[in-house]
Amino acid sequence: MNQEKRILGSLYGSLVGDALGVPVEFASREKRKLDPVIGMRSHGAHGQPAGTWSDDGSLLLCSVESLIEKSFDLQDMGERFLQWFELGHWAAHGLVFDIGNATRQALLRIRHGIPASDAGGRDPYDNGNGSLMRILPVVLANLHQEESIFITRIAQASAITHGHIRSQMACVFHGLVVRELMQEASPREALHKVQQIFQRLYADNEELGTFREVLRGDLASQPEIHIHSGGYVMETLIASLWCLLTTDNFSDCVLKAVNLGDDTDTTGCVAGGLAGVVYGLDGIPAEWRLALPRQEDLRRLFTAFLESNRTTP
């Protein structure tokens, strides 16, 4: 599988995972066991047509567009996020129907003139999953940068909406996993290598202890009851990796993520992005990908993203 198939798989996979989760967001795991998601649904939690992505997908797409047009420009990226919030830019149907509190507050700060680089909250209570859900394009656009630049850019992009070091580190961990997967490591190989790299990078950081669960050698063998799927960044990071490690195809991974319940769209989005890297564009069921709206817009955007990455030194 070539690199472009993996990149397209990751981008479409994120949107598909998000869209699978939108209709059942906030519902409990117990409800999902009684009525598991097995494909695209319409209406539900937000009353949207089948295939609709949420704020996760919209901010991810805004990131892609910014990276194409401005390379790496935090202010431009933050202003595109604000354009989504105010005008529905890159919303699936032009409508903003969901946004996390930390993201909302950060975008209001940008609206009032705070630089995007300083807009994200830095309180421990600001560690929702709102930067993790959209960080993938920044990771993909910087795969060939040296490690220090790769890590710094991921952390800086997180801080547009989530500036606490924990959120930044979670995005870096995710980015390091994606980097290994893009080099054709298996999910288990990628996680094992990243655990070592991450502990080296943050050996002296007091936040390292917060990552003890994702640094476990037996993450894949943890029972589902120990895997949480709320809006906390660490829960989403762990749950998405667990779903990837405990399945062997795209469909099973994203459905497992969504059927964990609670913050279904974001767990599905992050797991779908990871699974898309592993299984590629062709691993995503065509009917799910074709259920996404704005097909031509997505094709043009992703083609331009691939081209921009071909020409990036």
C-alpha positions, 0 to 999 in steps of 0.5 A, spaced: 500 500 500 502 506 498 503 512 502 497 516 499 492 511 500 494 511 507 493 518 507 487 518 504 484 512 508 486 516 514 482 522 512 476 519 510 476 514 515 476 520 520 470 523 517 467 516 517 468 514 524 465 521 526 459 520 522 458 513 524 458 516 531 454 522 530 447 519 531 448 516 537 453 521 541 451 521 549 448 515 549 450 510 554 454 503 552 449 499 555 444 502 550 449 500 544 449 493 547 442 493 546 442 497 539 449 496 536 451 501 531 452 497 524 452 502 519 450 509 517 444 512 521 440 518 520 437 523 525 438 521 532 442 525 537 443 531 533 437 530 527 442 530 522 442 526 515 446 519 515 453 521 513 454 527 517 460 529 520 460 533 526 465 539 529 471 533 529 470 533 522 469 540 520 475 542 524 479 537 521 478 539 514 479 546 516 486 544 518 487 541 511 485 547 508 490 551 512 496 547 511 494 547 503 494 554 503 498 557 508 503 551 510 503 551 517 500 558 520 497 557 527 493 564 526 490 562 519 488 555 522 485 558 528 481 563 524 479 558 519 476 554 526 473 561 527 470 561 520 467 554 521 464 556 528 461 563 525 459 561 518 459 553 518 465 553 514 467 546 512 460 544 516 457 538 513 451 541 511 453 548 513 450 548 520 454 548 526 450 543 531 456 541 536 462 544 539 466 543 546 466 548 551 474 549 551 473 549 543 468 554 544 472 559 549 478 558 545 474 561 539 471 566 542 478 569 545 480 569 537 474 573 535 476 578 541 483 578 538 487 573 542 493 570 538 491 563 536 497 561 539 495 563 546 487 562 545 487 555 548 485 554 555 491 552 560 487 549 566 487 542 568 480 542 566 481 544 559 483 537 557 477 535 553 479 531 546 477 537 542 485 538 539 486 530 539 480 529 534 483 534 529 490 534 529 491 528 524 492 533 518 498 536 522 501 530 523 501 528 516 503 534 513 509 534 518 511 526 517 518 528 514 520 533 519 525 532 524 523 530 530 523 536 534 519 540 529 514 534 528 513 534 536 513 542 536 508 543 531 503 538 533 503 541 540 503 548 537 497 546 533 493 543 539 494 549 543 490 553 539 484 550 542 487 546 548 493 549 551 494 545 557 501 540 556 497 534 557 493 535 551 499 537 547 502 531 549 496 526 548 496 529 541 504 528 540 503 521 542 497 520 537 502 523 532 508 519 533 503 512 533 501 515 526 508 516 524 510 509 525 504 506 522 505 510 516 512 506 516 508 500 515 509 498 523 503 494 525 499 497 531 502 493 536 509 494 533 507 502 533 505 502 540 511 499 543 516 503 539 512 510 541 511 508 548 519 508 548 520 514 544 515 518 549 518 516 555 524 518 553 522 525 550 518 527 557 522 523 562 523 529 566 515 532 565 511 531 571 505 530 566 508 523 564 504 519 570 498 521 567 500 517 561 501 511 565 495 507 562 497 508 555 504 506 556 502 499 559 505 493 555 498 490 556 493 495 553 491 490 548 489 485 553 485 490 557 477 488 558 472 493 555 470 495 562 476 498 563 476 502 557 472 509 558 469 513 552 468 520 555 470 527 552 477 527 556 483 527 552 486 521 555 480 517 555 479 518 547 487 516 546 486 510 550 480 508 547 482 509 540 488 505 540 485 499 544 480 499 538 485 499 533 489 494 537 483 489 538 481 489 531 484 487 524 480 491 519 477 498 519 470 496 520 470 492 526 475 498 529 470 504 528 464 500 530 467 498 536 469 505 538 462 507 536 459 502 540 463 504 546 458 509 547 458 516 550 463 521 546 461 516 540 463 521 534 470 523 537 472 516 539 470 514 532 473 519 529 480 518 532 479 511 531 477 511 524 483 516 522 488 510 525 485 505 522 485 508 515 492 509 516 493 501 517 488 499 512 488 504 507 482 508 503 480 501 500 479 498 507 473 503 508 467 500 506 465 504 500 458 505 502 460 509 508 465 513 504 460 515 499 455 516 504 459 523 506 456 529 503 460 534 499 464 528 495 467 533 490 469 538 495 472 532 499 476 530 493 478 536 491 481 538 498 484 531 499 487 531 492 490 538 493 493 536 500 496 530 497 499 534 492 502 539 497 505 534 501 509 531 495 512 538 494 514 539 501 521 538 502 
